[in-house]
């Protein structure tokens, strides 16, 4: 297991899931960050995503692959959304994907 995978696993298992999703809203600059900070439904979805990510690792999913998939999802699904409903749909799909791992 490489260092990134070990670090991802350690963080996912040691840090409470909502902290994994924590975003410093005082520094929100991108549209995505502003949406997450301004909408409680998105904030809850982000927390649920962190829980799903952590649970997938506990079930034995490869942390390195999960991290790579997460970066791709952020870039190609979440960050292309310009409105709340689009982003909520992206979160629900990602959570469902993680729940199946």
N, C-alpha and C positions, 0 to 999 in steps of 0.2 A: 504494500500500500504506500503510495507516495505521500509527501508532506501535505499537499493540498487536500487529499482525501482524509488524512488523519486529522487535520485541522478542522475540516468541515464536520467530520463525525464528532470531534470533541466539542465544538461549538453547539452543534445540534442537540447533543445529549446533555450538555452542562448548563446551557443558558435557557431560561424559561422562554417558550416559543414566542409570546408577544414581544419580547425584547429583540428577537431576531428580526421582527418586522418593523421595529422602531424607526421612525423617520423624524429628523429634527425639522419640525415645521417652520421654525424661525429662519431656516436656511433654504426653504423650498424655492426653487428657481424654475424648474421645468413645469410644463403643463401637467404632466403626470404627478409630480410631487404636490403641486397646488391642488389638484383634484383629490388626491389621497388625504391631504390635510383639511380640506374643506367639506368633505362628505363623510358622515359617520358610517354609512353603509359600506363605503370603500375601505375605511379604516378597519371595520370588522372583517371584511373579506381578506384584507391583508393579514390580519391576525390569524384567521382560519387557514390561510395559505401556509403561514409559518408552522402551525400545528400539523398540517398535512405533510409538509416537508419533513418535519422531525419524525412523524410516525412512519413515513416511508423508509427512513434510515433505520429506525428501530426494527422494521420488518425485514431488513436485510438488503434494501436497495443500495446500489453502489453510490457512495457519496460523490465521487468524482463525476459520474454520469449525471447525477441529479443536479450538481452545480452547473455543469455545461448546459444541460437542458433548461435550467432556470435562467441562465444568461440569455439563451436563445429566445425563451418565452418572453422575457422582459423586453427584449429588442423587437421581436417580430409580432407579438400579440398585445401585450399590455401597453407599451409606449406608443403604439400607432393609434390608440384611442384618443379621441378629443372630447369625449363626453362620458358621463357617469355610466349610462346603461351599457355602452360598448365595453368599458373597463370591467364592470361587474360580470358581464358575460365571459370575458377573458379569464377573470379570476375563477369563476365557477368551472370553466373547462379545465383550467390548470389544477384546481383542487380535485376534480374528478379523476384526472390523470394520475395525480399523486396517490389518491386513495386506492387506485387499482394496482399499485406497485407493491 
